[in-house]
Amino acid sequence: MKKISKYFLIIFSVTLVNINFAQTDADISRVGTTAAAVLKIAPGARALGMGSAYVGVSDDIYSSYYNPAGITRADGVSQVAFNHSNWLADVDYDYAAGSINVDGLGTIFATFSSLRVPEDDVRTIDSPLGDGRTWDANSLVIGVGYARSLTDRFSIGFHLKYVQESIWNVSASGIALDVGTYYITPFNDLVIGASVSNFGTKMQLAGRDLQINVDPENEPESGPNNIPAQYSTEKNDLPLNFRVGLAMDVVNTRYFRLKTALDAVHPNDNKEYINAGAEFSYNEMIFLRGGYKALFLPNSEQGLTLGVGINYDITPGLEFTFNYAYGDYGRLNSIQYFDIGLIF
């Protein structure tokens, strides 16, 4: 079984590398062309504090986003967590997840995330200060997943998601699938993780805001007038992401631990880049984190990340977690993450 799992990991990784990296320079021009941007916002203050280098770490509930296979390595039988972020441009982002480990079956989990744009006035050429109407936009993602350890060192995981976006009176929906693998090597328990995120359907906006009346001949005095019609919208891909990550404890003593992590990321709408991060732990209770996002990505506004965390045993078998992280987004200012969780 161990040999099979190793071969499966190698084949899986090599195949995905060939598929994803066989794109031409023309694909780079697709920046900003994918739908469902909410899928590109990574949750978890611990992960952000480590520069989002988390595919190889993925040992808690937030592995549901980065690498669903890693959730089999989470502490406790069950976990619940909630993440809130003041995202860019006063946009609110929330992520909630829960998991349960079933003996003999594996780990089952569910996730929910939302992105909300504040309500604003509808402005037109004739009414630049507003015409009395308001508009807003939001996105939501609902997912269920399953992960299982095939050996004591190798795990696989899957995460199926329903995605919906709406802008004023139009909306689009789609289905996405994440697949991940997680392998703990014999070399100092170095972890090799790999995942493919958001493989799924295209999304196309539809709704009453696209409905119009037209005069085919543009002659009010002749022919049919006010013919019902609608604008045609394009079908857009989901933001497909391929990640490979490494993580290892370079220091691990009775009271102190230092974990380092490195992720290589290849999206379908941009160039490849690297995330790097580290986590320092005292007695697995107090945590300090630092990292850097989007290394080698041209024109990126992402950069330094910092974070802190506390794990506190409320009672035997019940642990409370709190994490905070800060991310520098250059000219777009910064973002802040807060998350809380329970492990039991």
Contacts in CASP RR format, 6 or more apart in sequence:
PFRMAT RR
TARGET T0000
AUTHOR 0000-0000-0000
METHOD contacts of the structure
MODEL  1
MKKISKYFLIIFSVTLVNINFAQTDADISRVGTTAAAVLKIAPGARALGM
GSAYVGVSDDIYSSYYNPAGITRADGVSQVAFNHSNWLADVDYDYAAGSI
NVDGLGTIFATFSSLRVPEDDVRTIDSPLGDGRTWDANSLVIGVGYARSL
TDRFSIGFHLKYVQESIWNVSASGIALDVGTYYITPFNDLVIGASVSNFG
TKMQLAGRDLQINVDPENEPESGPNNIPAQYSTEKNDLPLNFRVGLAMDV
VNTRYFRLKTALDAVHPNDNKEYINAGAEFSYNEMIFLRGGYKALFLPNS
EQGLTLGVGINYDITPGLEFTFNYAYGDYGRLNSIQYFDIGLIF
1 150 0 8 1.000
1 151 0 8 1.000
2 151 0 8 1.000
2 153 0 8 1.000
2 154 0 8 1.000
4 150 0 8 1.000
5 150 0 8 1.000
5 151 0 8 1.000
5 153 0 8 1.000
5 154 0 8 1.000
5 183 0 8 1.000
6 154 0 8 1.000
6 183 0 8 1.000
8 154 0 8 1.000
8 181 0 8 1.000
9 154 0 8 1.000
9 181 0 8 1.000
9 183 0 8 1.000
9 192 0 8 1.000
9 194 0 8 1.000
12 181 0 8 1.000
12 194 0 8 1.000
13 181 0 8 1.000
13 192 0 8 1.000
13 194 0 8 1.000
13 244 0 8 1.000
16 194 0 8 1.000
16 196 0 8 1.000
16 242 0 8 1.000
17 242 0 8 1.000
17 244 0 8 1.000
19 242 0 8 1.000
20 240 0 8 1.000
20 242 0 8 1.000
20 266 0 8 1.000
20 268 0 8 1.000
21 266 0 8 1.000
21 272 0 8 1.000
23 268 0 8 1.000
27 268 0 8 1.000
28 270 0 8 1.000
28 271 0 8 1.000
30 268 0 8 1.000
30 269 0 8 1.000
30 270 0 8 1.000
31 269 0 8 1.000
31 270 0 8 1.000
32 269 0 8 1.000
33 236 0 8 1.000
33 237 0 8 1.000
33 269 0 8 1.000
34 236 0 8 1.000
34 237 0 8 1.000
34 238 0 8 1.000
34 239 0 8 1.000
34 240 0 8 1.000
34 268 0 8 1.000
34 269 0 8 1.000
35 165 0 8 1.000
35 172 0 8 1.000
35 202 0 8 1.000
35 203 0 8 1.000
35 236 0 8 1.000
35 237 0 8 1.000
35 238 0 8 1.000
35 239 0 8 1.000
36 139 0 8 1.000
36 141 0 8 1.000
36 163 0 8 1.000
36 165 0 8 1.000
36 174 0 8 1.000
36 176 0 8 1.000
36 198 0 8 1.000
36 203 0 8 1.000
36 238 0 8 1.000
36 239 0 8 1.000
37 115 0 8 1.000
37 139 0 8 1.000
37 239 0 8 1.000
38 93 0 8 1.000
38 113 0 8 1.000
38 114 0 8 1.000
38 115 0 8 1.000
38 139 0 8 1.000
38 140 0 8 1.000
38 141 0 8 1.000
38 163 0 8 1.000
38 165 0 8 1.000
39 141 0 8 1.000
39 161 0 8 1.000
39 163 0 8 1.000
39 176 0 8 1.000
39 197 0 8 1.000
39 198 0 8 1.000
39 238 0 8 1.000
39 239 0 8 1.000
40 239 0 8 1.000
40 241 0 8 1.000
40 267 0 8 1.000
41 85 0 8 1.000
41 87 0 8 1.000
41 93 0 8 1.000
41 113 0 8 1.000
41 115 0 8 1.000
42 48 0 8 1.000
42 52 0 8 1.000
42 54 0 8 1.000
42 65 0 8 1.000
42 66 0 8 1.000
43 62 0 8 1.000
43 65 0 8 1.000
43 83 0 8 1.000
43 85 0 8 1.000
43 93 0 8 1.000
43 95 0 8 1.000
43 97 0 8 1.000
43 113 0 8 1.000
43 337 0 8 1.000
43 339 0 8 1.000
44 62 0 8 1.000
44 65 0 8 1.000
44 81 0 8 1.000
44 83 0 8 1.000
44 95 0 8 1.000
44 323 0 8 1.000
44 325 0 8 1.000
44 337 0 8 1.000
44 339 0 8 1.000
45 83 0 8 1.000
45 307 0 8 1.000
45 309 0 8 1.000
45 323 0 8 1.000
45 324 0 8 1.000
45 325 0 8 1.000
45 337 0 8 1.000
45 338 0 8 1.000
45 339 0 8 1.000
46 60 0 8 1.000
46 62 0 8 1.000
46 279 0 8 1.000
46 287 0 8 1.000
46 289 0 8 1.000
46 307 0 8 1.000
46 309 0 8 1.000
46 323 0 8 1.000
46 325 0 8 1.000
46 339 0 8 1.000
47 54 0 8 1.000
47 57 0 8 1.000
47 62 0 8 1.000
47 66 0 8 1.000
47 325 0 8 1.000
48 305 0 8 1.000
48 307 0 8 1.000
48 325 0 8 1.000
48 327 0 8 1.000
48 335 0 8 1.000
48 337 0 8 1.000
49 277 0 8 1.000
49 289 0 8 1.000
49 290 0 8 1.000
49 291 0 8 1.000
49 305 0 8 1.000
49 306 0 8 1.000
49 307 0 8 1.000
49 325 0 8 1.000
49 326 0 8 1.000
49 327 0 8 1.000
49 337 0 8 1.000
50 57 0 8 1.000
50 261 0 8 1.000
50 277 0 8 1.000
50 278 0 8 1.000
50 279 0 8 1.000
50 289 0 8 1.000
50 290 0 8 1.000
50 291 0 8 1.000
50 305 0 8 1.000
51 275 0 8 1.000
51 276 0 8 1.000
51 277 0 8 1.000
51 290 0 8 1.000
51 291 0 8 1.000
51 292 0 8 1.000
51 293 0 8 1.000
51 305 0 8 1.000
52 66 0 8 1.000
52 263 0 8 1.000
52 275 0 8 1.000
52 293 0 8 1.000
52 305 0 8 1.000
53 245 0 8 1.000
53 247 0 8 1.000
53 261 0 8 1.000
53 262 0 8 1.000
53 263 0 8 1.000
53 275 0 8 1.000
53 276 0 8 1.000
53 277 0 8 1.000
53 291 0 8 1.000
54 62 0 8 1.000
54 63 0 8 1.000
54 66 0 8 1.000
54 67 0 8 1.000
54 261 0 8 1.000
54 263 0 8 1.000
54 275 0 8 1.000
55 66 0 8 1.000
55 67 0 8 1.000
55 193 0 8 1.000
55 194 0 8 1.000
55 195 0 8 1.000
55 243 0 8 1.000
55 244 0 8 1.000
55 245 0 8 1.000
55 247 0 8 1.000
55 263 0 8 1.000
56 66 0 8 1.000
56 67 0 8 1.000
56 70 0 8 1.000
56 182 0 8 1.000
56 191 0 8 1.000
56 192 0 8 1.000
56 193 0 8 1.000
56 245 0 8 1.000
56 246 0 8 1.000
56 247 0 8 1.000
56 261 0 8 1.000
56 263 0 8 1.000
57 63 0 8 1.000
57 66 0 8 1.000
57 191 0 8 1.000
57 247 0 8 1.000
57 259 0 8 1.000
57 261 0 8 1.000
57 279 0 8 1.000
58 66 0 8 1.000
58 67 0 8 1.000
58 69 0 8 1.000
58 70 0 8 1.000
58 71 0 8 1.000
58 73 0 8 1.000
58 182 0 8 1.000
58 193 0 8 1.000
59 70 0 8 1.000
59 73 0 8 1.000
59 74 0 8 1.000
59 75 0 8 1.000
60 71 0 8 1.000
60 74 0 8 1.000
60 75 0 8 1.000
60 79 0 8 1.000
60 81 0 8 1.000
61 71 0 8 1.000
61 74 0 8 1.000
61 79 0 8 1.000
61 80 0 8 1.000
61 81 0 8 1.000
61 97 0 8 1.000
61 98 0 8 1.000
61 99 0 8 1.000
61 109 0 8 1.000
61 341 0 8 1.000
62 81 0 8 1.000
62 83 0 8 1.000
62 97 0 8 1.000
63 69 0 8 1.000
63 70 0 8 1.000
63 71 0 8 1.000
63 73 0 8 1.000
63 74 0 8 1.000
64 71 0 8 1.000
64 97 0 8 1.000
64 99 0 8 1.000
64 109 0 8 1.000
64 111 0 8 1.000
64 145 0 8 1.000
64 159 0 8 1.000
65 95 0 8 1.000
65 111 0 8 1.000
65 159 0 8 1.000
65 178 0 8 1.000
65 197 0 8 1.000
66 195 0 8 1.000
66 243 0 8 1.000
67 180 0 8 1.000
67 181 0 8 1.000
67 182 0 8 1.000
67 193 0 8 1.000
67 194 0 8 1.000
67 195 0 8 1.000
67 243 0 8 1.000
68 109 0 8 1.000
68 145 0 8 1.000
68 146 0 8 1.000
68 147 0 8 1.000
68 157 0 8 1.000
68 158 0 8 1.000
68 159 0 8 1.000
68 178 0 8 1.000
68 179 0 8 1.000
68 180 0 8 1.000
68 195 0 8 1.000
69 147 0 8 1.000
69 155 0 8 1.000
69 156 0 8 1.000
69 157 0 8 1.000
69 180 0 8 1.000
69 181 0 8 1.000
69 182 0 8 1.000
69 193 0 8 1.000
69 195 0 8 1.000
70 147 0 8 1.000
70 155 0 8 1.000
70 157 0 8 1.000
70 180 0 8 1.000
70 182 0 8 1.000
71 99 0 8 1.000
71 107 0 8 1.000
71 109 0 8 1.000
71 147 0 8 1.000
71 157 0 8 1.000
72 101 0 8 1.000
72 106 0 8 1.000
72 107 0 8 1.000
72 147 0 8 1.000
72 148 0 8 1.000
72 149 0 8 1.000
72 155 0 8 1.000
72 157 0 8 1.000
72 182 0 8 1.000
73 155 0 8 1.000
73 182 0 8 1.000
74 99 0 8 1.000
74 101 0 8 1.000
74 107 0 8 1.000
74 343 0 8 1.000
75 319 0 8 1.000
75 343 0 8 1.000
76 101 0 8 1.000
76 317 0 8 1.000
76 343 0 8 1.000
76 344 0 8 1.000
77 100 0 8 1.000
77 101 0 8 1.000
77 344 0 8 1.000
78 98 0 8 1.000
78 99 0 8 1.000
78 100 0 8 1.000
78 101 0 8 1.000
78 343 0 8 1.000
78 344 0 8 1.000
79 97 0 8 1.000
79 98 0 8 1.000
79 99 0 8 1.000
79 341 0 8 1.000
79 342 0 8 1.000
79 343 0 8 1.000
79 344 0 8 1.000
80 96 0 8 1.000
80 97 0 8 1.000
80 98 0 8 1.000
80 99 0 8 1.000
80 341 0 8 1.000
80 342 0 8 1.000
81 96 0 8 1.000
81 97 0 8 1.000
81 98 0 8 1.000
81 321 0 8 1.000
81 339 0 8 1.000
81 340 0 8 1.000
81 341 0 8 1.000
81 342 0 8 1.000
82 94 0 8 1.000
82 95 0 8 1.000
82 96 0 8 1.000
82 339 0 8 1.000
82 340 0 8 1.000
82 341 0 8 1.000
83 94 0 8 1.000
83 95 0 8 1.000
83 96 0 8 1.000
83 337 0 8 1.000
83 338 0 8 1.000
83 339 0 8 1.000
84 92 0 8 1.000
84 93 0 8 1.000
84 94 0 8 1.000
84 337 0 8 1.000
84 338 0 8 1.000
84 339 0 8 1.000
85 92 0 8 1.000
85 93 0 8 1.000
85 94 0 8 1.000
85 335 0 8 1.000
85 336 0 8 1.000
85 337 0 8 1.000
85 338 0 8 1.000
86 92 0 8 1.000
86 335 0 8 1.000
86 336 0 8 1.000
87 93 0 8 1.000
87 115 0 8 1.000
87 335 0 8 1.000
88 329 0 8 1.000
88 332 0 8 1.000
88 333 0 8 1.000
88 335 0 8 1.000
89 332 0 8 1.000
90 118 0 8 1.000
91 115 0 8 1.000
91 116 0 8 1.000
91 117 0 8 1.000
91 118 0 8 1.000
92 114 0 8 1.000
92 115 0 8 1.000
92 116 0 8 1.000
93 113 0 8 1.000
93 114 0 8 1.000
93 115 0 8 1.000
93 116 0 8 1.000
94 113 0 8 1.000
94 114 0 8 1.000
95 111 0 8 1.000
95 112 0 8 1.000
95 113 0 8 1.000
95 339 0 8 1.000
96 111 0 8 1.000
96 112 0 8 1.000
96 113 0 8 1.000
97 109 0 8 1.000
97 110 0 8 1.000
97 111 0 8 1.000
97 112 0 8 1.000
98 109 0 8 1.000
98 110 0 8 1.000
98 111 0 8 1.000
99 107 0 8 1.000
99 108 0 8 1.000
99 109 0 8 1.000
99 110 0 8 1.000
100 107 0 8 1.000
100 108 0 8 1.000
100 109 0 8 1.000
101 107 0 8 1.000
102 108 0 8 1.000
105 148 0 8 1.000
106 146 0 8 1.000
106 147 0 8 1.000
106 148 0 8 1.000
106 149 0 8 1.000
107 146 0 8 1.000
107 147 0 8 1.000
107 148 0 8 1.000
108 144 0 8 1.000
108 145 0 8 1.000
108 146 0 8 1.000
109 144 0 8 1.000
109 145 0 8 1.000
109 146 0 8 1.000
109 147 0 8 1.000
109 159 0 8 1.000
110 143 0 8 1.000
110 144 0 8 1.000
110 145 0 8 1.000
111 141 0 8 1.000
111 142 0 8 1.000
111 143 0 8 1.000
111 144 0 8 1.000
111 145 0 8 1.000
111 159 0 8 1.000
111 161 0 8 1.000
112 140 0 8 1.000
112 141 0 8 1.000
112 142 0 8 1.000
112 143 0 8 1.000
113 140 0 8 1.000
113 141 0 8 1.000
114 138 0 8 1.000
114 139 0 8 1.000
114 140 0 8 1.000
114 141 0 8 1.000
115 138 0 8 1.000
115 139 0 8 1.000
115 140 0 8 1.000
116 136 0 8 1.000
116 137 0 8 1.000
116 138 0 8 1.000
117 136 0 8 1.000
117 137 0 8 1.000
117 138 0 8 1.000
118 136 0 8 1.000
119 134 0 8 1.000
119 135 0 8 1.000
119 136 0 8 1.000
120 134 0 8 1.000
120 135 0 8 1.000
120 136 0 8 1.000
121 129 0 8 1.000
121 130 0 8 1.000
121 131 0 8 1.000
121 132 0 8 1.000
121 133 0 8 1.000
121 134 0 8 1.000
121 135 0 8 1.000
122 130 0 8 1.000
122 131 0 8 1.000
122 132 0 8 1.000
122 133 0 8 1.000
122 134 0 8 1.000
122 135 0 8 1.000
123 129 0 8 1.000
123 130 0 8 1.000
123 131 0 8 1.000
124 130 0 8 1.000
124 131 0 8 1.000
135 167 0 8 1.000
135 168 0 8 1.000
136 168 0 8 1.000
137 165 0 8 1.000
137 166 0 8 1.000
137 167 0 8 1.000
137 168 0 8 1.000
138 165 0 8 1.000
138 166 0 8 1.000
139 163 0 8 1.000
139 164 0 8 1.000
139 165 0 8 1.000
139 166 0 8 1.000
140 163 0 8 1.000
140 164 0 8 1.000
141 161 0 8 1.000
141 162 0 8 1.000
141 163 0 8 1.000
141 164 0 8 1.000
141 176 0 8 1.000
142 161 0 8 1.000
142 162 0 8 1.000
143 159 0 8 1.000
143 160 0 8 1.000
143 161 0 8 1.000
143 162 0 8 1.000
144 159 0 8 1.000
144 160 0 8 1.000
145 157 0 8 1.000
145 158 0 8 1.000
145 159 0 8 1.000
145 160 0 8 1.000
146 157 0 8 1.000
146 158 0 8 1.000
147 155 0 8 1.000
147 156 0 8 1.000
147 157 0 8 1.000
147 158 0 8 1.000
148 155 0 8 1.000
148 156 0 8 1.000
148 157 0 8 1.000
149 155 0 8 1.000
150 156 0 8 1.000
153 183 0 8 1.000
153 184 0 8 1.000
153 185 0 8 1.000
154 181 0 8 1.000
154 182 0 8 1.000
154 183 0 8 1.000
154 184 0 8 1.000
155 181 0 8 1.000
155 182 0 8 1.000
155 183 0 8 1.000
156 179 0 8 1.000
156 180 0 8 1.000
156 181 0 8 1.000
156 182 0 8 1.000
157 179 0 8 1.000
157 180 0 8 1.000
157 181 0 8 1.000
158 177 0 8 1.000
158 178 0 8 1.000
158 179 0 8 1.000
158 180 0 8 1.000
159 177 0 8 1.000
159 178 0 8 1.000
159 179 0 8 1.000
160 175 0 8 1.000
160 176 0 8 1.000
160 177 0 8 1.000
160 178 0 8 1.000
161 175 0 8 1.000
161 176 0 8 1.000
161 177 0 8 1.000
161 178 0 8 1.000
161 198 0 8 1.000
162 173 0 8 1.000
162 174 0 8 1.000
162 175 0 8 1.000
163 173 0 8 1.000
163 174 0 8 1.000
163 175 0 8 1.000
163 176 0 8 1.000
163 203 0 8 1.000
163 238 0 8 1.000
164 171 0 8 1.000
164 172 0 8 1.000
164 173 0 8 1.000
164 174 0 8 1.000
165 171 0 8 1.000
165 172 0 8 1.000
165 173 0 8 1.000
165 203 0 8 1.000
165 205 0 8 1.000
166 172 0 8 1.000
167 205 0 8 1.000
168 209 0 8 1.000
169 207 0 8 1.000
169 208 0 8 1.000
169 209 0 8 1.000
170 205 0 8 1.000
170 206 0 8 1.000
170 207 0 8 1.000
170 208 0 8 1.000
170 209 0 8 1.000
170 210 0 8 1.000
171 205 0 8 1.000
171 206 0 8 1.000
171 207 0 8 1.000
172 203 0 8 1.000
172 204 0 8 1.000
172 205 0 8 1.000
172 206 0 8 1.000
173 203 0 8 1.000
174 200 0 8 1.000
174 201 0 8 1.000
174 202 0 8 1.000
174 203 0 8 1.000
174 238 0 8 1.000
175 200 0 8 1.000
175 201 0 8 1.000
176 197 0 8 1.000
176 198 0 8 1.000
176 199 0 8 1.000
176 200 0 8 1.000
176 201 0 8 1.000
176 238 0 8 1.000
177 198 0 8 1.000
177 199 0 8 1.000
177 200 0 8 1.000
178 195 0 8 1.000
178 196 0 8 1.000
178 197 0 8 1.000
178 198 0 8 1.000
178 199 0 8 1.000
179 195 0 8 1.000
179 196 0 8 1.000
179 199 0 8 1.000
180 193 0 8 1.000
180 194 0 8 1.000
180 195 0 8 1.000
180 196 0 8 1.000
181 193 0 8 1.000
181 194 0 8 1.000
181 195 0 8 1.000
182 191 0 8 1.000
182 192 0 8 1.000
182 193 0 8 1.000
183 191 0 8 1.000
183 192 0 8 1.000
183 193 0 8 1.000
184 190 0 8 1.000
184 191 0 8 1.000
185 191 0 8 1.000
185 192 0 8 1.000
188 248 0 8 1.000
188 249 0 8 1.000
189 248 0 8 1.000
189 249 0 8 1.000
190 246 0 8 1.000
190 247 0 8 1.000
190 248 0 8 1.000
191 245 0 8 1.000
191 246 0 8 1.000
191 247 0 8 1.000
191 248 0 8 1.000
192 244 0 8 1.000
192 245 0 8 1.000
192 246 0 8 1.000
193 243 0 8 1.000
193 244 0 8 1.000
193 245 0 8 1.000
193 246 0 8 1.000
194 242 0 8 1.000
194 243 0 8 1.000
194 244 0 8 1.000
194 245 0 8 1.000
195 241 0 8 1.000
195 242 0 8 1.000
195 243 0 8 1.000
196 240 0 8 1.000
196 241 0 8 1.000
196 242 0 8 1.000
196 243 0 8 1.000
197 240 0 8 1.000
197 241 0 8 1.000
197 242 0 8 1.000
197 243 0 8 1.000
198 238 0 8 1.000
198 239 0 8 1.000
198 240 0 8 1.000
198 241 0 8 1.000
199 238 0 8 1.000
199 240 0 8 1.000
200 238 0 8 1.000
200 240 0 8 1.000
201 238 0 8 1.000
202 235 0 8 1.000
202 236 0 8 1.000
202 237 0 8 1.000
202 238 0 8 1.000
203 235 0 8 1.000
203 236 0 8 1.000
203 238 0 8 1.000
204 233 0 8 1.000
204 234 0 8 1.000
204 235 0 8 1.000
204 236 0 8 1.000
205 233 0 8 1.000
206 233 0 8 1.000
210 230 0 8 1.000
210 231 0 8 1.000
210 233 0 8 1.000
211 228 0 8 1.000
211 229 0 8 1.000
211 230 0 8 1.000
212 229 0 8 1.000
212 230 0 8 1.000
212 231 0 8 1.000
213 226 0 8 1.000
213 227 0 8 1.000
213 228 0 8 1.000
213 229 0 8 1.000
214 226 0 8 1.000
214 227 0 8 1.000
214 229 0 8 1.000
215 224 0 8 1.000
215 225 0 8 1.000
215 226 0 8 1.000
215 227 0 8 1.000
216 223 0 8 1.000
216 224 0 8 1.000
216 227 0 8 1.000
217 223 0 8 1.000
237 268 0 8 1.000
237 269 0 8 1.000
239 267 0 8 1.000
239 268 0 8 1.000
239 269 0 8 1.000
240 267 0 8 1.000
240 268 0 8 1.000
241 265 0 8 1.000
241 266 0 8 1.000
241 267 0 8 1.000
241 268 0 8 1.000
242 265 0 8 1.000
242 266 0 8 1.000
242 267 0 8 1.000
243 263 0 8 1.000
243 264 0 8 1.000
243 265 0 8 1.000
243 266 0 8 1.000
244 263 0 8 1.000
244 264 0 8 1.000
245 261 0 8 1.000
245 262 0 8 1.000
245 263 0 8 1.000
245 264 0 8 1.000
246 261 0 8 1.000
246 262 0 8 1.000
246 263 0 8 1.000
247 259 0 8 1.000
247 260 0 8 1.000
247 261 0 8 1.000
247 262 0 8 1.000
248 259 0 8 1.000
248 260 0 8 1.000
249 257 0 8 1.000
249 258 0 8 1.000
249 259 0 8 1.000
250 258 0 8 1.000
250 259 0 8 1.000
250 260 0 8 1.000
251 257 0 8 1.000
251 258 0 8 1.000
252 258 0 8 1.000
255 282 0 8 1.000
255 283 0 8 1.000
256 280 0 8 1.000
256 281 0 8 1.000
256 282 0 8 1.000
257 279 0 8 1.000
257 280 0 8 1.000
257 281 0 8 1.000
257 284 0 8 1.000
258 278 0 8 1.000
258 279 0 8 1.000
258 280 0 8 1.000
258 281 0 8 1.000
259 278 0 8 1.000
259 279 0 8 1.000
259 281 0 8 1.000
260 276 0 8 1.000
260 277 0 8 1.000
260 278 0 8 1.000
261 275 0 8 1.000
261 276 0 8 1.000
261 277 0 8 1.000
261 278 0 8 1.000
261 279 0 8 1.000
262 274 0 8 1.000
262 275 0 8 1.000
262 276 0 8 1.000
262 277 0 8 1.000
263 274 0 8 1.000
263 275 0 8 1.000
263 276 0 8 1.000
264 272 0 8 1.000
264 273 0 8 1.000
264 274 0 8 1.000
265 272 0 8 1.000
265 273 0 8 1.000
265 274 0 8 1.000
265 275 0 8 1.000
266 272 0 8 1.000
270 297 0 8 1.000
271 296 0 8 1.000
271 297 0 8 1.000
271 298 0 8 1.000
272 296 0 8 1.000
272 297 0 8 1.000
273 294 0 8 1.000
273 295 0 8 1.000
273 296 0 8 1.000
273 297 0 8 1.000
273 300 0 8 1.000
274 294 0 8 1.000
274 295 0 8 1.000
274 296 0 8 1.000
275 291 0 8 1.000
275 292 0 8 1.000
275 293 0 8 1.000
275 294 0 8 1.000
275 295 0 8 1.000
276 291 0 8 1.000
276 292 0 8 1.000
276 295 0 8 1.000
277 289 0 8 1.000
277 290 0 8 1.000
277 291 0 8 1.000
277 292 0 8 1.000
277 305 0 8 1.000
278 289 0 8 1.000
278 290 0 8 1.000
278 291 0 8 1.000
279 287 0 8 1.000
279 288 0 8 1.000
279 289 0 8 1.000
279 290 0 8 1.000
280 287 0 8 1.000
280 288 0 8 1.000
280 289 0 8 1.000
281 287 0 8 1.000
284 311 0 8 1.000
285 310 0 8 1.000
285 311 0 8 1.000
285 312 0 8 1.000
286 308 0 8 1.000
286 309 0 8 1.000
286 310 0 8 1.000
287 307 0 8 1.000
287 308 0 8 1.000
287 309 0 8 1.000
287 310 0 8 1.000
287 311 0 8 1.000
287 323 0 8 1.000
288 307 0 8 1.000
288 308 0 8 1.000
288 309 0 8 1.000
289 305 0 8 1.000
289 306 0 8 1.000
289 307 0 8 1.000
289 308 0 8 1.000
289 309 0 8 1.000
289 325 0 8 1.000
290 304 0 8 1.000
290 305 0 8 1.000
290 306 0 8 1.000
290 307 0 8 1.000
291 304 0 8 1.000
291 305 0 8 1.000
291 306 0 8 1.000
292 303 0 8 1.000
292 304 0 8 1.000
292 305 0 8 1.000
293 300 0 8 1.000
293 302 0 8 1.000
293 303 0 8 1.000
293 305 0 8 1.000
293 327 0 8 1.000
294 300 0 8 1.000
294 302 0 8 1.000
294 303 0 8 1.000
301 329 0 8 1.000
301 330 0 8 1.000
301 331 0 8 1.000
301 332 0 8 1.000
302 327 0 8 1.000
302 328 0 8 1.000
302 329 0 8 1.000
302 330 0 8 1.000
303 327 0 8 1.000
303 328 0 8 1.000
303 329 0 8 1.000
303 330 0 8 1.000
304 327 0 8 1.000
304 328 0 8 1.000
305 325 0 8 1.000
305 326 0 8 1.000
305 327 0 8 1.000
305 328 0 8 1.000
306 325 0 8 1.000
306 326 0 8 1.000
306 327 0 8 1.000
307 323 0 8 1.000
307 324 0 8 1.000
307 325 0 8 1.000
307 326 0 8 1.000
308 323 0 8 1.000
308 324 0 8 1.000
309 321 0 8 1.000
309 322 0 8 1.000
309 323 0 8 1.000
309 324 0 8 1.000
310 321 0 8 1.000
310 322 0 8 1.000
310 323 0 8 1.000
311 319 0 8 1.000
311 320 0 8 1.000
311 321 0 8 1.000
312 319 0 8 1.000
312 320 0 8 1.000
312 321 0 8 1.000
312 322 0 8 1.000
313 319 0 8 1.000
313 320 0 8 1.000
314 320 0 8 1.000
317 343 0 8 1.000
317 344 0 8 1.000
318 342 0 8 1.000
318 343 0 8 1.000
318 344 0 8 1.000
319 342 0 8 1.000
319 343 0 8 1.000
319 344 0 8 1.000
320 340 0 8 1.000
320 341 0 8 1.000
320 342 0 8 1.000
321 339 0 8 1.000
321 340 0 8 1.000
321 341 0 8 1.000
321 342 0 8 1.000
321 343 0 8 1.000
322 338 0 8 1.000
322 339 0 8 1.000
322 340 0 8 1.000
322 341 0 8 1.000
323 337 0 8 1.000
323 338 0 8 1.000
323 339 0 8 1.000
323 340 0 8 1.000
324 336 0 8 1.000
324 337 0 8 1.000
324 338 0 8 1.000
325 336 0 8 1.000
325 337 0 8 1.000
326 334 0 8 1.000
326 335 0 8 1.000
326 336 0 8 1.000
326 337 0 8 1.000
327 334 0 8 1.000
327 335 0 8 1.000
327 336 0 8 1.000
328 334 0 8 1.000
329 335 0 8 1.000
END
